[in-house]
Amino acid sequence: MLNPPRLLRSLFDRAVAVADPMRSLARHLPDRPSGQVVVVGAGKASARMAEAVEAAWGPCEGLVITRYGHARPCRGVEIVEAAHPVPDEAGLVATRRMLALLDGLGEGDFVLALISGGASALLVQPAGAITLNEKRAINAALLASGAPIGQINTVRKHLSRVKGGQLAAAAWPARMLALMISDVPGDNAGDIGSGPTVGETSTPTEARTILYRHAIAMPASVRAVLDAPSGVVQPGDRRLSRVENRVIAAPAQSLDAAAELGREAGCSVRILGDALEGEAREVTATHAELARNVQAGLAPGDAPVLLLSGGELTVTRRGDGIGGPNAEYALALASALKGAPGIHAIACDTDGVDGAAEVAGAMIGPDTLSLGADAAAALADNDAHGYFGRIGAQVVTGPTLTNVNDFRAILIEPPG
């Protein structure tokens, strides 16, 4: 007999496992180049990526910045932990040291860059006279605004000395291979970690427009940077001519792996897409209606239907609770389904951290609303994590050491 919670958790675990750098990275590495090799990187998966590199190449010189709690033991590459999603002094100092490590490299040298989701906050080197506190305030306001990740990264690039191709430019004329784990809809290399090794075509005017649109205050230092010529590197710049960017793990691969497991369990699988964006509650309304319609079309004895999706949803923060986009999606879905029998779901971030909570996400079923006090109040206060914590429905993994964005699965059983 099908056990919905067990199946849903196994689907999520499979999605995470196939994106583990220890499993996916080695086949993308060339033979270790002769001459000086420097490994740099940033992101929630970057320490695990460095660990995988040294498993293949042996100890390497280098420095990688990851989130607190995500470090891995490496024999040569130095691992520095810093704050995410709002940057801190540790990230600032480490980024300065990384740039110094790249300074002075020559044509015969080789740089391996390891970039994953989270690099935008962990690589910190503000442009112009912008202070760390000002950068932190802009970053926090963008995250609370509900702006899509692409817009957030556009602003980050133009307020930075390291994003938008500037890390690669710092290593020129050395040859560079950038290996990336995608956590962005569409797997655009320029959006992963705000594209530190990828040329950028947006302008400071676009960044300023985004800040105006979301009513985010700009101190004088930020206005000065956005009024000046941008420091981002254009795609045709010769300093990018010796750079190869390669995505080694992406949401689609994880969804495909989960789909295979679902079929093995006897389900009919539909993948709704690996790049869904939008406000979590609005996407929920569409998915709840779809789930009801799918169930209405099933007859007793039909195979259960599994709806899979990925991407990155957003939450416009209006309350004071702790509720990331996956938890908010899950609670809003339960509210929309109103205890519909035979429909279960899971929504989790594959890095194990949903929003600001050290929780991957949550699972729901027909009894979700009956177990808690007031789901509507929790949603109004953006406190979905609090709600699921009280009813014991959180999914807690700890650091997964990878990051291919959100994972959602809705299991729909036939009537009876």
ABEGO torsion letter per residue (X at the ends): XBBAAAAAAAAAAAAAAAABAAAAAAAABBBBBBEBBBBBEBEAAAAAAAAAAAAAAEBBBEBBBBBBGABBBBAABBBBBBBOABBBAAAAAAAAAAAAAABGBBAABBBBBBBBBGAAAABBBBBEABBAAAAAAAAAAAAAAGBBAAAAAAAAAAABAABGGAAAAAAOABBBBBBBBBABBGGBAAABGGGAABBBABBAAAAAAAAAAAGBBBBAAAAAAAABBBABBBAABAAAAABBBBBABBAAAAAAAAAAAAAAAGBBBBBAEAABBEBAAAAAAAAAAAAAAAAAABBBGBBBBBBBBBEBBBBBBABABBBBAAAAAAAAAAAAAGGBBGBBBBBBBAAGBBEABBBAEBBBBAAAAAABABAAAAAAAGAAAAAAAAAGABBBAEBAGBBAEBBBBBBBBBBX
